[in-house]
Amino acid sequence: MGGPARMFWAWARTLGVVGLLGVLLWRVGGGAVLDGLALIDGRAVAAAVVIGAVTTVCGAWRWSLVAGGLGVRLPLRTAVAHSYRAVFLNATLPGGVLGDVHRAVSHGRDAGDVGRGVRAVVWERTAGQVVQVVLALVLLALLPSPVRSYLPVVGGLLVAAVLGAALAARVLPRAGRSRWARAARAVAGDVRAGLLARRTWLGVLLASATMVAGHLATFLLAARTAGATAPLSRLLPLTLLALLAMGLPLNVAGFGPREGVAAWAFGAAGLTAAQGVATATVYGALVLVASLPGAAVLLGRRIPNPLQLGRRTLPVLGRREAAQRG
């Protein structure tokens, strides 16, 4: 897809999200949203910052594990700094994934292998999404929610998709030099080394589950802050649906599908759409505040520009690796 086409779709996506938010505010009114934001206090901000620190460190740990499995070393301290920067960029730029793209390319250039750096981020994000979907299906099946009656169909489709992918992996040739054969070998090798290796799979699973729990805790905190008084057993599946909607790269500074799904879910569950939009908006504000250390990483002079750092340190790393081999 050429540059003009990409620009057209980027603008179309942005305008679509802005239009969605405009319709939501027109339907529910801006008063509930402003009232919810006004209820954010110091305790809510402090709790969000602590939860954000836990989820960011877990994400950095998962990234470090996967990158190490793929053969590109990534110290945890560096991963935490770059993860905070990525969270901040994701929360402030359209699409919700530009921060991850930036950290993937930056780490790849630092390590001297952009391809592996990008694949490490792709696989660790994929692992997180898989864990989140599995936990979501379990919780939505156990707790009352507007989508509970549809779960058997969704579960069946997911099982069919997994079986189809497994069958395709067995049918496609793994030997030879064709593009499909090379891709199949690369995917299988990455999954074995980066996700399923004995030293990585448990850490990836624990980190992903902790991150899902942290995001849900922040959403529940936002719901309580916005004035929702429903029991947690009733709020949890609603916030989980909104959290799943955040996985769509169709937002502007984090806002968009999250608010739309929250409005629908809260309304379908017998609450109000205005409360759903207020909860999602407060969540976005809390996440933005919790990501502010990423702005310090982005602007701070103590952490060099990753592109310049890569150019300066690659020769040094090469000499160290040669000395270790010798």
SVG drawing of the C-alpha trace seen along z (x, -y; Angstrom):
<svg xmlns="http://www.w3.org/2000/svg" viewBox="-31 -19 71 51">
<polyline fill="none" stroke="black" stroke-width="0.4" points="0.0,0.0 1.5,-3.3 2.1,-6.4 -1.1,-8.3 -3.3,-5.3 -1.8,-4.8 -2.3,-8.5 -5.9,-8.2 -6.7,-5.3 -4.9,-6.9 -7.0,-10.0 -10.2,-7.9 -9.5,-5.9 -8.9,-9.0 -12.0,-10.8 -14.0,-7.6 -12.9,-7.4 -13.5,-11.1 -16.9,-10.7 -17.6,-7.7 -16.6,-9.8 -18.7,-12.7 -21.8,-10.4 -21.2,-9.0 -20.9,-12.4 -24.0,-13.5 -26.0,-10.5 -24.9,-10.4 -23.9,-14.1 -20.6,-15.4 -21.8,-16.1 -21.3,-12.5 -17.8,-12.3 -16.7,-15.6 -18.2,-14.6 -16.3,-11.4 -13.0,-13.1 -13.7,-15.6 -14.0,-12.7 -10.4,-11.6 -8.5,-12.1 -5.0,-11.6 -5.7,-8.1 -7.0,-7.0 -4.0,-8.5 -1.6,-6.8 -3.2,-3.5 -3.2,-3.8 0.5,-4.7 1.4,-1.7 -0.7,0.7 0.8,-0.8 4.3,-0.2 3.5,3.5 2.0,4.0 4.9,2.2 7.6,4.1 5.7,7.4 5.5,6.4 9.2,5.5 10.0,8.9 7.9,10.7 9.6,8.8 13.1,9.5 12.3,13.3 11.0,13.5 13.9,11.4 16.4,13.6 14.8,16.7 15.1,15.3 18.8,14.5 18.7,10.7 19.8,9.8 17.6,7.3 18.4,6.3 15.4,5.8 16.3,2.3 16.5,1.3 13.3,3.1 11.4,1.3 12.6,-2.2 11.6,-1.4 8.3,0.2 7.4,-3.0 8.2,-5.1 6.1,-2.8 3.1,-2.9 3.3,-6.7 3.4,-6.8 0.6,-4.3 -1.5,-6.4 -0.9,-9.7 -0.6,-8.8 -3.3,-7.4 -3.5,-3.7 -2.4,-2.6 0.6,-0.6 3.2,-3.2 5.0,-3.0 5.4,0.8 6.7,0.2 9.2,-2.3 10.5,0.0 10.7,3.0 12.8,1.1 14.9,-0.7 15.8,2.6 16.5,4.3 18.9,1.5 20.6,1.6 21.0,5.4 22.1,5.2 19.2,7.3 16.0,5.3 14.1,8.4 14.6,10.3 13.9,7.1 10.6,6.7 9.7,10.4 10.4,10.3 7.8,7.6 5.3,9.2 5.5,12.5 5.4,11.1 2.4,9.0 0.8,12.0 1.3,14.1 -0.3,11.4 -3.3,11.2 -3.7,15.0 -3.6,15.1 -6.0,12.2 -8.5,13.8 -8.4,17.1 -8.9,15.5 -11.7,13.4 -13.5,16.4 -13.3,18.1 -14.4,15.1 -17.2,14.2 -18.4,17.8 -18.5,17.7 -19.9,14.3 -23.1,12.8 -22.5,10.6 -24.3,9.3 -22.3,11.8 -22.6,14.9 -25.1,16.5 -22.8,16.0 -19.7,17.6 -20.3,21.2 -20.3,19.9 -17.2,17.7 -15.5,20.6 -16.3,22.9 -15.0,20.5 -11.7,20.0 -11.2,23.7 -11.9,24.1 -9.4,21.4 -6.7,23.0 -7.3,26.4 -7.2,24.9 -3.9,23.2 -2.4,26.4 -3.6,28.3 -2.2,25.7 1.1,25.9 1.2,29.7 0.2,29.5 2.4,26.7 5.9,27.9 8.6,27.2 11.4,28.2 12.5,26.4 13.2,22.8 9.6,21.6 8.4,18.5 5.8,20.5 8.4,23.1 10.7,20.4 7.8,18.6 6.7,21.9 10.2,22.7 10.6,19.1 7.3,19.1 7.9,22.6 11.4,21.7 10.3,18.4 7.5,20.0 9.7,22.8 12.6,20.6 10.8,17.4 7.6,18.7 7.7,22.4 11.2,22.8 11.7,24.2 13.2,20.9 10.5,18.6 7.0,20.1 6.2,19.9 7.5,16.4 5.6,15.3 2.4,16.8 2.8,15.3 3.7,11.9 0.8,11.9 -1.8,13.0 -0.5,10.3 -0.8,7.7 -4.4,8.7 -5.2,8.5 -3.6,5.1 -5.5,3.7 -8.8,5.0 -7.9,3.6 -7.3,0.2 -10.7,0.4 -12.5,1.4 -10.8,-1.5 -12.0,-3.8 -15.5,-2.5 -15.6,-3.2 -14.0,-6.6 -16.6,-7.4 -19.4,-6.6 -20.3,-3.0 -21.7,-1.2 -22.6,2.1 -21.0,5.2 -17.6,6.2 -19.1,9.5 -21.3,7.3 -18.7,4.8 -15.8,7.2 -17.2,8.7 -18.2,5.2 -14.8,3.8 -13.3,6.9 -15.3,6.4 -14.0,2.8 -10.5,4.0 -10.8,6.5 -11.9,3.6 -8.7,1.8 -6.8,4.5 -8.2,2.9 -5.6,0.5 -8.4,-1.9 -8.1,-4.6 -6.9,-8.1 -4.7,-8.5 -6.4,-5.4 -9.9,-6.6 -12.5,-5.2 -13.7,-1.5 -13.1,-1.3 -15.7,-4.0 -18.1,-2.6 -18.0,1.0 -18.2,-0.3 -21.3,-2.3 -22.9,0.7 -21.9,3.2 -23.0,1.0 -26.3,0.2 -27.0,3.9 -26.2,4.9 -28.9,2.6 -26.6,-0.2 -26.3,-3.4 -24.3,-4.1 -23.2,-7.4 -21.7,-5.5 -19.8,-3.2 -18.4,-6.1 -17.4,-7.9 -15.7,-4.8 -13.7,-4.3 -12.8,-8.0 -11.6,-7.9 -9.6,-4.7 -7.9,-6.5 -7.0,-9.5 -5.6,-7.2 -3.5,-5.2 -2.2,-8.4 -1.1,-9.6 0.5,-6.2 2.4,-6.4 4.0,-9.8 7.4,-8.2 7.5,-7.3 7.5,-10.9 10.5,-11.4 12.3,-8.6 11.4,-10.1 12.7,-13.5 15.4,-12.7 19.0,-13.1 20.4,-10.4 19.0,-7.7 20.5,-8.4 18.5,-8.2 18.2,-4.5 19.3,-4.9 22.4,-6.8 23.0,-4.3 22.9,-1.4 25.4,-3.0 27.9,-3.6 27.5,-0.4 27.3,2.2 31.1,2.3 31.7,2.5 29.2,5.4 30.8,7.1 34.2,7.0 32.8,8.2 31.1,11.2 34.3,12.0 36.3,11.8 33.8,14.1 34.0,16.6 37.8,16.5"/>
</svg>
